[in-house]
Amino acid sequence: MKRSLIFVLEGALWVLFVATAWAGPPAENQKIPFHELTVKSLLGGLQSGNDGVEQGAAFMLGDLKVERAVIPLMSILKSSDDAKSRIVAALSLCRIGDDRGTFAVKRAALFDDDARVRATCAWFYNEYVKSGTFLITYASRSNDSN
């Protein structure tokens, strides 16, 4: 049930995004530019309380390189209970490239409670910010050889 709700909400976010993208130029009486409406919707998605919508919005904000999203994304990276949300926030922060955000990702790579989040943040930092900063090792399982 939860998975289907997330799927529906993510779909709704994409429909909203595509609908605004195909709407064309804003009407003459409309004061807010098209891109601004999209960014405003995505920033609202970060505060939706739904992990799927939050992750989709975070990803799109990183894809669009919206610098106004740096602080909200840093907040997700620091305080979200969901590891997937923290990972998507880290990716978006690295893609945006703001120094504050990339520093937060570097700190998460060192100090996050979840090992998967630490490793992924280190990989993102190496890939998008500064190659060779973190030594990434892939430990093989001892049970795999049995």
Secondary structure, DSSP 8 states (H G I E B T S, - for coil): -HHHHHHHHHHHHHHHHHHHHHT-S--TT--S-HHHHHHHHHHHHTTSS-HHHHHHHHHHHHHHT-GGGHHHHHHHHHH-S-HHHHHHHHHHHHHH--HHHHHHHHHHHHH-SSHHHHHHHHHHIIIII-TTSS-------GGGG-
